[in-house]
Amino acid sequence: MPDEVASSTSTEGAFLLDAEAVAAQLGVDPATGLSDAEAAGRLAADGPNELRGTPPVPTWRKILAQFQDPLIYLLLAAVAISLLAWAVEGAHGAPVDSIVIAAIIVLNAIIGYTQEAKAADAVAALGAMTAASSTVLRGGELKTVPSSELVRGDILVLTEGDAVGADARLLTATGLRIQEASLTGESASVTKNAATLPEPAPLGDRANMVFKGTSVAQGVGRAVVTATGMATEMGAIAEMLDATVEEPTPLQNEIKRISKALGIIVVIVALVVMITFILVQGVTSPADLVVVLLLGVSLAVAAVPEGLPTILSVILAIGVQRMAKRNAVVKKLSSVEALGSASVICTDKTGTLTRNEMTIERIVTASGQADVTGVGYRPIGEVVGRDGELAGAQRFEAQLVLGAGTLANDAQLTERDGEWQIQGDPTEAAFLVAARKLEGITGQIARFRRRGEIPFTSERKMMSTLDQDSADGTLVLFSKGAPDVLLERCTRLQVGEGTVPLTAALRQQAQAEVEALSAQAFRTLGVAYRVVDAAERSVDPADELDPALEQELVYAGVVGIIDPPRGEAAAAIAEAHRAGIRVIMITGDHPVTAVRIAADLGIVGSSARAVTGAELDTLDAAQLRAVTRDVSVYARVSPEHKLRLVDALQADGQIVSMTGDGVNDAPALKSADIGVAMGITGTEVTKEAARMILADDNFATIVAAVRQGRVIFDNIKKFLRYLLSSNVGEVLTVFLGVLFAGLIGLSDASGEGLVLPLLATQILWINLITDSTPALAMGIDPEVDDVMARRPRGLTDRAIDARMWGGILSIGLVMALAALFSIDMFLPGGLVEGHDTLEVARTVGFTTLVFAQLFNALNARSETSSAFRKMFSNTWLWGSILLGILLQIAVVQVPFLQVAFGTAPLDLAHWGACIALGSVVLWYDEIRKLILRALARRRGAAPVAPVAPPSPTF
């Protein structure tokens, strides 16, 4: 076989060639298959039949990635400045400031790496499964080989339940139906045949091809492998996935902006204060220069929230753990918040919003319509008439329809460990489930023994079985198939226990009933039968049935089958809508079916329309964006269409989440702001592309994750509000203390030269100890307000908006004024005459600032709600406040800590003043929030926004 000829044969062109021609080009005899030696040679040349995986990231790179953040760069700069100041000062003792900041950086890296490693382990465990195998013909013998060892030219032998290991051109097919939902999104199995197609056809219409990643629902067949590995249709999607750029999450963008802004602010503030210090107090000696450098270091430490990276990692890690308990595995910490910011959830239909379990919901017979309750393969439910009880003629007819459909059937329904499972075509299995819901029918079905079969083919669109009633030996031919095909072969109609001639009017009425079911998005299957005279047919199972038996049938009725929505999906969608989140269905299914399911779930109204992939192909980028603003159902779409839709929504300013389980969903999942894969039914390609995996495949888990994401983002805002306002308070205390040193008595407090309102070690103490524990407690604050009653934040919305900045700056100013006033109270001179030493007055200012920040922890839990609302719901916060008080008492009253931090012991009067002045922050913020609530009420904020032979008896 010429290799160059073989390599040119691909899935793209094989369906346009005769099967024999494809086999000839691939150099294989379909009767014997490849030899083992030839197969080994091709495997060595082409490589294993596997998709190219993402190379594993070395551990050292994962660790290094934890330090690649602008805020970490600022902290590293603070370490360097601290070391420089320590060296200039004489390098006495250990560089405590540098060591503490470096420890914070390392701790942050450890937390981030550990949590992401845990998530990776969870994903690996979720994806662990037995390696697939395939049956092939090699050297004239049937062999089972790992699917990874399939090569071009292999003859695949396909039987019911097999996974298709590679793309292949069918050589033969008998009743072959393939489940292609994972590749095309089509929920129903697809009929296959070996006939050559006359012209190019889209993937879902290539009836003479089978594809890697799909499965055999029914029938048997043989096929010659035309493509393996990355050359398959699944490989093409994987290639598209590699070319898809993964966008940073909104939180990553926001933290990057904040870090950049803080870096600029740190440099400007430090320079301004140092220059002001020199101009106001002067530098006359090297010792004064050291003081100025220390001042710069202390301001850098005060302006940069050192605890932010660590606290952020801890909060996200806690969110990951909470989500994991709700069956949502998050692969990256930064993705936790992104889902909470989603304004649009794009979701696949089959297996995501629906159960992927074909279910009979409607039975239409001559006596009327009957409804079948219950969904899925668990046979729990009943068959009821439109007026309630199913009785008389209608009951007999319904029993006949379900009984005949169950006998003309090759599917199996079994229970294993409490779970009901099917083998075979899901549409056929629907009859087995429905029959168990109608009392008395199962025992009647058991009387019949199969004596022969006329299999289903795509040309005939029907199948029949010949069954013998063991009670009286009667032979009955049971048929099911496309209603229009069956009606052409029927001459009588079942009415109650008897039959009547199928007149033109009755035939027209039956066709109208079928059309009515189709209009309601039901897949329809007709059922018919005839009693066979023994003379017409031998009961020898070895004899083949003559298709001529499928004439003069009695039409029993038609069933409406649908892949039902998940019961919890409608409630989850309603909750998403309440949160201002739009839900969009994107599916490969039929438009009528898609709209029906979307309407049942409340995504759209019953009069909505679906836009098809063919229509999307006619739209340019601007037109597509306009369509996505109005249309929420898309049907018959390809992987490229899904990716275009996600990109169009993002271009329109939406934060997009994409959910799915099939290979065809993977590129869109990767491109979306956060991709969510199904853990049970999802393919490995999809799980690799997603940022979050649902272990239970439950759409409701997505909404629970949205709530958790919003709570996390609220908590991030809380500790940002707290940390930044506290840091502003520290900076302003030093800046205003230097600027107005003479006014508050600091200039005359010591004859030793330059004087600072706070020492560098005191600022470090406040910033790293007193700040961090309340901020961490705020990060796990329970949900105070209903986070799902607000609209999602926009793409351009900032975590810290103008109003929040106003609060941060004003609260920081109040803190600084309270601290400086407390210093002035106890220093001689200044605005208020005092009588204490500089060390005592500075300790009072230091302690007042600490208490102000602890009171501010209560303020920071909400931008507008009173601190007294649900005040005691967070015990961890109160624990952190108590810890802060105890630590501050220790640093003031314990002798060796007094030496380390330059403090002096205080008496009760001093402590009382510290508490009273520190509480001013709480009362100020209560007044500010009261004004904000009054303004909001005045504006009236809008709330956020469905005589014949006897009939067989069953």
C-alpha positions, 0 to 999 in steps of 0.5 A, a space after each residue: 500500500 502506498 503510504 502517500 495514498 493512504 495518508 491522503 484518505 481522511 474523514 473529510 473525504 471518505 464519506 463521498 467514496 464507495 466503501 470498497 474504494 476507501 478500503 483499497 486506498 487504505 490498502 486493506 482487505 475488508 474480509 481479513 483486515 490488516 496483519 499484526 505486523 502491518 498494524 504495528 508498522 502503521 502505529 509506529 508511523 502515525 503514533 497512538 490513537 490519542 488526542 494530544 494532551 496538555 504537557 504537564 507543568 513542572 512543579 517549579 513553574 507552578 511554585 514560581 507562578 505563585 509569585 507572578 503578581 504585581 502585589 507580590 512585586 510590591 512586597 518584594 520591593 518593600 523587603 528590599 527597602 527594609 533591608 537597605 534601611 537596616 543596613 544603613 542603620 548599622 545592621 544591628 540585630 535581625 532585619 525583622 521587618 524584611 523577615 516578616 514581609 518575606 514570610 507573608 510572601 512565602 505563606 501566600 505561595 504555599 497556600 496558593 500552590 497547595 489549594 491548586 494542587 488539591 483541585 488538580 488531584 480532584 480533577 484527576 480522580 474525577 477523570 479516572 476511568 478504564 481504558 477503552 478497547 475496540 474489536 478489530 479484524 486482524 489477520 482474519 481473526 477478531 481481536 480486542 485491542 486498546 483503542 489507543 492502538 487502532 490504526 488507519 485501515 483497521 476493520 472495526 467490528 461494531 456491536 450494541 454498547 461499543 464505544 467507537 474508537 476512531 473515525 471510520 467509513 462504514 462497510 456494512 450496517 444492520 440496524 445500526 444507530 449511533 449515539 453522537 450527542 457528545 460530538 454533535 449535540 443531537 440527543 437522539 441516536 442517528 441511523 447509519 448505513 453504508 451507502 455513499 453520499 452523493 454530495 458533501 454533508 455536515 458532520 451530523 448528516 454523514 450517515 456512512 461514517 462513525 466517529 471517535 468518542 461516540 457509541 453504538 446504541 443499536 445494531 451491528 456494523 463493520 467499518 474501515 478506520 480512516 483517521 486516528 488521534 488528532 486527525 479525527 473529528 474529535 481531534 479537530 475540536 482539540 486543535 481548535 481548543 489549543 488555538 482558543 485563548 483563555 481569558 483572565 477572570 474578572 477578579 484577576 483583572 481587578 486585583 491587577 488594577 488595584 495592585 498597579 494603582 497601589 504601586 503608583 500610590 506607594 511611590 508618590 506618597 512616600 516621596 511626598 511625605 519624605 520631601 515634606 518631612 525634610 522641608 518641615 523638620 530638616 535633615 542635618 545629620 546621617 542619623 536624620 537621613 536614616 530616620 527619613 529612610 525609615 519613614 519611607 519604609 514605614 509608609 511603603 509598608 502602611 500603603 501596601 496591604 501585605 496581607 492581601 495576597 494571603 487573605 485572598 488566597 485563603 478566602 478563595 481556598 475556603 470557597 473552593 472547599 465549600 464548592 467541593 462539598 456541593 459537587 463543584 470542583 474548581 481547578 483554579 482559585 481565581 475562578 471561584 469568584 468569576 462564576 459569581 460575576 457571570 451575567 450570562 450562562 450559556 448551556 448545552 441542552 442534552 445531559 445538562 438541562 435535560 436528563 439524556 434519558 428518552 421518555 414517553 410522555 404521551 400516548 395517542 390512540 383512537 379514544 384520545 390522549 393519555 399522559 405518562 408521568 415520571 421521567 427518566 429510566 426509573 420506572 416510577 409513574 403512571 399512565 393517566 387519561 386526560 380526565 384522570 383515570 385511564 379506563 375502558 377502551 382507552 386503557 386497552 388501547 394504551 396497553 396495546 401500544 406499550 405492549 407492542 412497542 415493548 415486544 418490537 424492541 431490542 433494548 434492555 432495562 436493568 437495575 443495578 445498585 438501585 440505579 436503572 440502566 439501559 442497553 440499546 437504543 434510548 428511544 426503544 428503552 422508553 417503551 420498556 420504562 413506560 410499560 412498567 408504569 401501566 399496571 397489568 401489562 408486564 405479565 401479559 408481555 411475558 406470555 410472548 416468545 419471539 420467533 423472528 425479526 425484520 430489523 430496522 433500516 434507515 430506508 424502511 424506517 420501521 422494525 417488526 418482530 414475530 411473537 407467539 402467545 404461549 397461552 394459545 399459540 397465536 402468532 402476532 407481528 408487532 411493528 413500530 416506526 415512523 408514523 407516516 410509514 406505518 400508516 401507509 401499511 395499515 388498513 384497520 384502526 384499533 378502537 377499544 378491543 375491536 378494530 374498524 376500517 382505517 378510512 381516509 378521514 380516520 387516516 387524516 385524523 391520525 396524521 394530524 395527531 402525529 403533526 400535533 405531537 411533532 409541533 410540541 417537540 415530541 419525537 413520534 413513533 407509531 405502533 401497529 400489529 397484525 395477527 399472522 395465520 400459521 400458514 403464512 409463517 413457519 415458527 422455525 426461528 431459523 427461517 427469515 421473515 418476509 417483509 411482505 408480512 408488514 402489510 394490512 396492519 392494524 394501527 394501534 396509536 402513536 407515542 410522543 417521546 422527549 428527553 425530559 428536562 431535569 427536575 431541578 433545572 427549572 428552579 435553578 434557572 428561575 433563581 438565575 433570572 432572579 439574580 439578573 443572569 440570562 440563561 442561553 441554550 445552545 444545542 445541536 438538537 432540532 429547533 422545535 425541540 430546543 424551544 419546547 425544552 427552553 419554554 418548559 424550563 422557563 428560559 423563554 416564552 412558548 412563542 420564542 424562536 430558535 436561531 439555527 447554525 445555518 442562520 448564524 453563518 449568514 451573520 457578520 460580527 455586528 449582526 451576531 452581537 445584535 441577535 445575541 441580545 434578543 435570542 436565547 435559544 440556538 439549535 443545530 449549531 456546530 462547535 464553531 457556532 458555539 465559540 462565535 456566540 460566546 465571543 459575541 456575548 463577551 464583545 457585547 460586555 457580558 461575563 459569560 459562563 459556558 456549561 457543557 459535557 460534549 467534545 463539541 463544547 470544549 472550545 467555547 468552555 475554554 474561551 468563556 470567562 468560566 467554563 463548567 464541564 459535567 463530571 459524569 457525562 463530560 468528556 476528558 477534552 471538555 474537563 481539560 478545557 473547563 475551569 470548573 467541573 460539576 461532579 454531579 452533572 446538576 445544573 442547580 449546582 451551577 446556581 449554587 456556585 453562582 451564589 457562593 461566588 457572589 458571597 466570596 466577591 462580597 467578602 473580598 470587597 469587605 476585607 478590601 474596604 477594611 484593609 485599604 481604609 486601615 492603611 489610609 488611616 496609617 498613612 494619613 496619621 504619619 503624613 498629617 503628623 509630620 505636616 502638623 507636628 508643631 500644631 499637635 506638640 510633636 516638634 517640641 516633644 523631644 530634643 533628639 531631632 526628628 520625631 515621628 507620630 508612629 514608629 516603623 515597627 508600630 506601623 508594621 505591627 498594625 498592618 500585619 497583625 491587627 489588620 490581617 486577622 479581622 480581614 481574614 475573618 471577614 473573608 468567611 463572613 456568612 451571607 448577610 444580604 440576599 446576594 441573588 437579589 441583585 444584578 451581576 456586576 458589569 464588565 466595567 464595574 470595579 470592585 472598588 468604585 467611587 463610592 467605596 473609595 470615598 468611604 475608604 478615604 473618609 474613614 481613613 481620615 477619621 482614624 488619623 484625626 482620632 489618633 493624632 488628637 489622642 497624641 495631642 491630648 497627652 503631649 505638653 503643648 499643642 491644641 490640648 495641654 497634656 502632661 505625659 512623655 512622648 513615649 506615652 503619648 505615642 503609645 496612646 496614638 498607636 493604641 487609638 489607631 488599633 482600636 479604631 481599626 478594630 471598630 472599623 472591622 464592624 463597619 466594613 461588613 457592609 457598604 450601606 447596612 448598619 454595623 449592628 445588623 446581624 452583628 454577632 453572626 460571624 463568631 470568627 470576626 469577634 474572635 479576631 477582634 478579641 485577639 487584636 485587643 489582647 495582642 495590643 494589651 500585650 504589646 503595651 504592657 509586657 516589658 520586653 514587647 515595650 522595648 521591641 515596639 517603643 511603647 510605654 505602659 498606660 493607665 485606665 485613663 489612657 485606655 479609656 481615651 483610646 477606646 472612646 476616640 477609636 469608637 468615633 470611626 464606628 459612629 461616623 460610619 453609622 451616620 454616613 450609612 444612614 445618609 446613603 440609605 436615605 439617598 437610595 430610598 429617595 432615588 427608589 432603586 428598582 428591584 432586580 428583575 417562563 369482523 377482523 382477527 381478535 386483538 392481542 390482549 395485554 
